[in-house]
């Protein structure tokens, strides 16, 4: 996450949630994806 202002506590929570989702997807065998919020839920988003 790139920010122009100092981070706050919710940034830490958000980054941790994204990291957990990414690791979960990788351990499930997915590749070529990123994670992000879609309609207030975290989803695997294909890159290609």
N, C-alpha and C positions, 0 to 999 in steps of 0.2 A: 504494500500500500504506500503510495507516494502522497505526502501531504505538505502543504505550505505553512501549516500551523502546528504547534505541539500536539501530540496525541493525548487522548483522554482515555479513561478506563474502558469505555464501551468499544474503542478501537481494538484494545487487547482482546476482548471477548469475541469480537467479530473476526479478527485474524485467527484466533484459536479455532473457532468454529469452521472457518474455511480450510484451515490446515487439517483438521480432523476429517472433514469431508473428502479432501483430496487423498489422504492416506487410505481412507476406507475404500475409495474407488480403485486405487492402485492395488490394494491387497485383494480386492474382488476380481482382479484381472483385467480391468479396463485400461485402455491406453488411448492417447489422442483426445484427451478431454480436459476441461477445466471445470471448476465449480463456482457457483454463484447463486445469488438469490433470484428466484422467479416467483412472482405472486406471493411474496413473504415466506417462501419455502426454499430450501437449498436443493439445487439440482445439478446433475452432471450435464455439462454443455459440450457437445462435440466441437473439436477445433477444425477438422477438415470438412 
